[in-house]
């Protein structure tokens, strides 16, 4: 039913609205007119047509209208203004309100980020981390590996560290809300996994990680994800996994670029889980941009005996944009009879399958520890490294190795 309108009454003068932009969501308030309009999911197509989801409310009427608005089409603007005018008891200049809405939004949307003189910026002395040393604040990290090697458990472990503000021997979190975007499993599986990890930490309390079952690609769903991030003050986003999340062929450069462009719009730290084909080349399955675009990229490998409740995983730092590659680290995942899952750091040299991933000097340390003093030739047979490379490493690390007996070497005790 259309409310009665007072014929001939002049429209209330329209003042400039206040605008708040959070995570791609535009919130306008016309205080004098008691009108609120929210714009979400702004899109500009190849013809430079800009559209958005618009929700209009007012006092005392409440909800007025929700529609998709073409900000550059006069007809679309007029239809929205006409509908709002018919639904409202109070007289307002809806043509002026919608005009302001479209003009301000377009100017802001197309202006992009402001120009900044880098000479006026005082940079931090070193990188700021959301989870040191694996996730830089506001940057993307990719962890990739073959299927069934504990990638999701490792991501859940990292999420729990940030969620519960838990520091470990090598991990130092900056606490914050975590959003888990699940493109692979179900809420039940994810809840069981996170609760098992929480019990593994010895906490009685519940995890506060928020979860979303995803069936649209991240680029296609970015408007709603922006809203969730803003509403819940999310600081770390876990995406599991890259293939279905990218919304296209992972081999395509455009799919990877569109994914990371959408992720970048969130302005938050992120961990993306990606797969690597078994026996394939180093790097995630798909375009090289899956490694080239993020700030950090890690390869994950596992060592596990059949029917064992213990899995050893090695995290190998393959790429960094700014800084040095980190030493590889190893974790031990245990599935306990109580239903808890523990994740603890361990020495890579103690896992035979991972020794080959260590720097040559560390491989030498492990070989001397396990086999005693050896000649360079014998050491080459044990490690698989070239005699020349081993000779150089041993000679340059006299603080760690010493020559003994008949051309043999050993660890310095």
C-alpha positions in Angstrom: 0.0 0.0 0.0 1.3 3.4 -1.0 1.4 5.9 1.9 -0.6 9.2 1.5 1.4 12.1 0.2 0.6 15.8 0.8 0.2 17.2 -2.6 2.1 20.3 -3.4 4.4 20.1 -0.4 7.9 21.2 -1.3 10.7 18.6 -1.0 12.9 18.9 2.0 16.3 20.5 1.0 18.9 17.8 0.5 22.2 18.3 2.4 25.5 16.6 1.5 25.6 13.1 3.0 28.2 11.6 5.2 30.0 8.7 3.5 31.8 5.7 5.1 33.6 3.2 2.9 34.6 -0.1 4.5 35.9 -3.0 2.5 34.2 -1.9 -0.7 30.9 -1.2 1.0 29.6 2.4 0.7 27.4 3.7 3.5 25.6 7.1 3.0 23.6 8.9 5.6 21.5 12.0 4.9 21.0 13.1 8.5 18.4 15.8 7.9 16.3 13.6 5.6 16.9 10.6 7.9 17.9 8.5 4.9 20.5 5.7 4.7 21.6 4.1 1.5 24.1 1.2 1.3 25.9 0.3 -1.9 27.6 -3.1 -2.3 29.2 -5.2 -5.1 30.2 -2.3 -7.3 31.2 -3.6 -10.7 32.5 -1.8 -13.9 32.2 -3.8 -17.1 34.2 -3.5 -20.3 31.8 -0.8 -21.5 32.5 1.2 -18.3 29.0 0.7 -17.0 29.1 0.8 -13.2 26.4 -1.1 -11.3 25.8 -1.8 -7.6 23.4 -3.4 -5.2 21.5 -0.6 -3.5 19.6 -0.8 -0.2 17.5 2.2 0.8 16.0 2.8 4.3 14.6 5.8 6.0 12.8 7.0 9.2 10.1 6.5 10.1 9.4 4.2 7.1 12.1 1.6 7.6 13.1 -0.5 4.6 12.3 1.3 1.4 13.9 -0.6 -1.5 16.6 -3.0 -2.6 17.7 -3.2 -6.3 20.6 -3.3 -8.7 21.3 0.3 -9.9 23.1 1.4 -13.0 24.9 4.5 -11.7 25.3 6.0 -15.2 21.8 5.3 -16.6 19.3 8.2 -16.2 16.4 5.8 -16.5 17.7 3.5 -13.8 18.2 6.5 -11.4 14.7 7.9 -12.2 13.1 4.5 -11.5 14.8 4.2 -8.1 13.9 7.8 -7.1 10.3 7.3 -8.3 9.9 4.0 -6.3 11.3 5.6 -3.1 9.1 8.6 -3.5 6.0 6.4 -3.8 7.0 4.3 -0.7 7.7 7.2 1.6 5.3 9.1 3.9 7.6 12.1 4.3 8.4 14.3 1.3 12.0 14.2 0.3 13.9 15.3 -2.8 14.7 11.7 -4.0 15.9 12.8 -7.4 18.6 14.9 -5.7 19.5 12.1 -3.2 19.9 9.5 -5.9 21.9 12.0 -8.1 24.3 12.7 -5.2 24.6 9.0 -4.5 25.6 8.2 -8.0 28.0 11.2 -8.5 29.8 10.8 -5.2 30.1 7.0 -5.7 31.4 7.2 -9.2 34.0 9.9 -8.3 35.2 7.9 -5.4 35.1 4.5 -7.2 37.1 5.7 -10.2 39.5 7.9 -8.3 41.1 4.9 -6.7 43.8 5.3 -4.2 45.4 8.8 -3.5 48.8 9.7 -4.8 51.4 9.7 -2.1 54.9 11.2 -2.1 57.1 8.3 -0.9 59.6 10.8 0.5 57.0 11.8 3.1 56.4 8.2 4.3 58.2 6.8 7.3 58.5 3.1 6.7 58.8 0.5 9.4 62.3 -0.6 10.2 61.4 -4.2 9.2 58.4 -6.1 7.9 55.4 -6.3 10.2 53.9 -9.8 10.5 50.5 -11.2 11.2 52.2 -14.6 11.9 56.0 -14.3 12.0 57.8 -15.5 10.0 55.2 -17.0 7.6 52.6 -14.3 7.0 53.4 -10.6 6.5 50.8 -8.1 7.6 48.4 -7.3 4.7 50.2 -9.6 2.3 49.5 -13.0 0.7 51.2 -16.3 1.5 50.7 -19.4 -0.6 51.3 -22.9 0.8 51.3 -25.6 -1.8 51.9 -29.4 -2.1 50.5 -32.7 -3.1 47.1 -33.9 -1.8 46.8 -35.5 1.6 50.0 -34.1 3.1 48.5 -32.0 5.9 48.1 -28.6 4.2 44.7 -27.9 5.7 45.9 -29.0 9.2 48.9 -26.7 8.9 46.7 -23.8 7.8 44.3 -24.6 10.7 47.2 -24.7 13.1 48.4 -21.2 11.9 44.8 -19.9 12.1 44.6 -21.2 15.7 47.9 -19.4 16.7 46.5 -16.1 15.5 43.0 -16.7 16.8 44.2 -17.8 20.3 47.3 -15.6 20.5 49.7 -18.5 20.9 53.4 -18.1 20.5 55.7 -21.0 19.8 59.4 -21.5 19.4 59.3 -20.1 15.8 55.9 -18.6 15.4 54.9 -15.2 16.8 51.3 -14.2 16.1 49.7 -10.8 16.1 46.2 -11.7 17.5 43.2 -11.1 15.4 39.9 -12.5 14.0 40.4 -15.3 11.4 38.0 -16.1 8.5 38.2 -19.6 7.0 36.9 -19.7 3.4 36.2 -23.4 2.6 36.0 -24.3 -1.1 36.7 -28.0 -0.6 35.1 -29.7 2.4 32.1 -29.2 4.7 31.4 -27.3 7.9 31.3 -30.5 9.8 34.8 -31.6 8.7 36.2 -28.1 9.3 34.6 -27.9 12.8 36.0 -31.3 13.7 39.5 -30.3 12.5 39.5 -27.0 14.3 38.1 -28.4 17.5 40.7 -31.2 17.5 43.5 -28.7 17.0 42.1 -26.5 19.9 42.1 -29.6 22.2 45.6 -30.3 21.0 46.7 -26.9 22.4 45.1 -27.8 25.7 42.4 -25.2 25.6 38.9 -25.8 27.1 37.5 -22.8 25.3 36.0 -22.8 21.8 37.8 -21.6 18.7 36.5 -18.2 17.6 37.6 -18.7 13.9 34.7 -17.9 11.7 33.9 -20.2 8.8 32.2 -19.9 5.5 31.2 -22.6 3.1 31.9 -21.3 -0.4 30.4 -22.3 -3.7 31.2 -19.2 -5.8 34.7 -18.2 -6.8 36.4 -15.6 -4.6 36.4 -12.9 -7.4 32.7 -13.5 -8.0 31.9 -13.4 -4.3 34.2 -10.7 -3.3 31.5 -8.2 -2.4 30.0 -10.4 0.2 33.4 -11.4 1.5 34.3 -7.7 1.8 31.1 -7.2 3.9 32.0 -10.2 6.2 35.6 -8.9 6.6 34.3 -5.5 7.6 31.5 -6.7 9.8 33.7 -9.1 11.8 36.9 -7.1 11.8 38.8 -10.0 10.2 42.6 -9.8 10.1 43.6 -13.1 8.6 41.9 -15.0 5.8 42.5 -18.7 5.0 41.5 -19.8 1.5 41.2 -23.6 1.0 41.9 -24.0 -1.8 43.2 -22.0 -4.8 41.8 -24.2 -7.6 38.0 -23.8 -7.0 38.5 -20.3 -5.4 40.0 -18.8 -8.5 36.9 -19.4 -10.6 38.7 -20.4 -13.8 41.4 -22.6 -15.2 44.3 -22.5 -12.7 46.7 -22.8 -15.6 45.4 -19.5 -16.9 47.4 -16.4 -15.9 44.2 -14.3 -15.9 42.5 -16.7 -13.4 45.5 -16.3 -11.0 45.7 -12.5 -11.5 41.9 -12.1 -11.0 42.1 -14.1 -7.8 44.9 -12.2 -6.3 43.4 -8.8 -7.4 40.2 -9.7 -5.6 42.2 -10.9 -2.5 44.2 -7.7 -2.5 41.0 -5.6 -2.4 40.4 -7.0 1.1 43.6 -5.4 2.4 44.2 -8.2 4.9 46.8 -10.9 5.5 46.0 -14.2 3.8 47.1 -17.8 3.5 46.0 -19.6 0.3 46.3 -23.4 0.1 47.2 -24.7 -3.4 47.8 -28.1 -4.9 50.7 -29.5 -6.8 50.4 -32.4 -9.2 52.2 -35.5 -8.0 55.6 -35.7 -9.6 55.1 -32.4 -11.3 57.5 -29.4 -11.5 58.2 -27.3 -8.4 55.4 -24.9 -7.8 51.6 -25.1 -7.5 49.5 -26.6 -10.2 48.7 -23.8 -12.7 50.1 -20.5 -13.8 53.5 -19.2 -12.5 51.5 -16.3 -11.0 50.5 -18.6 -8.1 54.1 -18.3 -7.0 55.1 -14.9 -8.5 52.2 -12.8 -7.2 52.1 -13.6 -3.4 54.7 -12.1 -1.0 55.6 -15.6 0.3 55.4 -19.1 -1.2 56.1 -22.3 0.6 56.2 -25.9 -0.5 55.0 -28.6 1.9 56.3 -32.2 1.9 55.4 -35.1 4.2 56.9 -38.2 5.6 54.5 -40.8 7.0 54.5 -44.6 7.5 51.4 -46.5 6.5 48.7 -46.7 9.1 50.6 -44.3 11.3 48.9 -41.7 13.4 52.0 -39.5 13.1 52.8 -37.3 10.1 56.0 -35.3 9.6 55.7 -32.3 7.3 58.5 -30.0 6.0 57.7 -26.4 5.1 60.2 -25.2 2.5 60.5 -21.5 1.7 60.5 -21.2 -2.1 59.9 -17.6 -2.7 60.0 -14.2 -1.0 59.5 -10.7 -2.5 61.6 -8.7 -0.1 64.3 -10.4 2.1 66.0 -13.7 2.4 64.7 -17.2 2.1 64.1 -18.8 5.4 65.6 -22.0 6.7 63.2 -25.0 6.1 61.2 -26.1 9.2 59.5 -29.3 10.2 56.4 -30.1 12.2 55.0 -33.3 13.6 51.3 -33.8 13.5 49.8 -36.4 15.8 46.3 -37.8 15.9 45.6 -38.8 19.5 43.2 -41.4 20.8 41.4 -38.6 22.7 40.4 -37.0 19.4 42.9 -34.2 19.8 45.4 -33.3 17.2 48.8 -31.9 18.2 51.2 -30.0 16.0 54.8 -29.5 17.3 58.0 -28.3 15.8 60.8 -30.9 15.3 64.3 -31.0 13.9 64.3 -31.7 10.2 67.6 -33.6 10.5 65.7 -36.2 12.7 63.4 -37.1 9.8 65.5 -39.1 7.2 63.2 -38.1 4.3 63.8 -34.4 5.0 67.6 -34.4 5.4 68.0 -33.8 1.6 66.0 -30.6 1.9 68.5 -29.1 4.4 71.3 -26.8 3.5 74.5 -28.8 2.6 76.2 -27.8 5.9 73.2 -29.2 7.9 73.2 -32.4 5.8 76.9 -32.8 6.8 76.0 -32.3 10.5 73.3 -35.0 10.2 75.6 -37.4 8.4 78.5 -37.1 10.9 76.0 -37.4 13.8 74.6 -40.6 12.4 77.7 -42.2 10.8 80.7 -40.7 12.6 83.8 -39.3 11.0 83.9 -39.7 7.2 86.1 -38.7 4.2 84.6 -36.2 1.7 84.1 -39.1 -0.7 82.2 -41.1 1.9 80.2 -38.1 2.8 79.3 -37.6 -0.8 78.0 -41.2 -1.0 75.8 -40.6 2.1 74.4 -37.2 1.2 74.3 -37.4 -2.6 76.1 -34.0 -2.8 79.1 -33.4 -5.1 82.6 -33.9 -3.6 83.6 -30.4 -4.7 80.6 -28.7 -3.0 81.2 -30.7 0.2 84.9 -29.7 0.3 84.0 -26.0 0.0 81.3 -26.2 2.7 83.5 -28.1 5.2 86.5 -25.7 4.6 84.3 -22.6 5.1 82.6 -23.8 8.3 85.5 -24.6 10.6 83.4 -23.5 13.5 81.2 -26.5 12.8 83.5 -29.1 11.3 87.1 -30.2 11.8 89.5 -32.5 10.0 90.5 -35.7 11.9 92.6 -38.8 11.2 93.1 -39.9 7.6 91.5 -37.1 5.6 88.3 -37.5 7.6 86.0 -34.9 8.9 83.6 -34.7 11.9 81.4 -32.3 13.8 83.0 -30.0 16.2 81.6 -31.1 19.6 
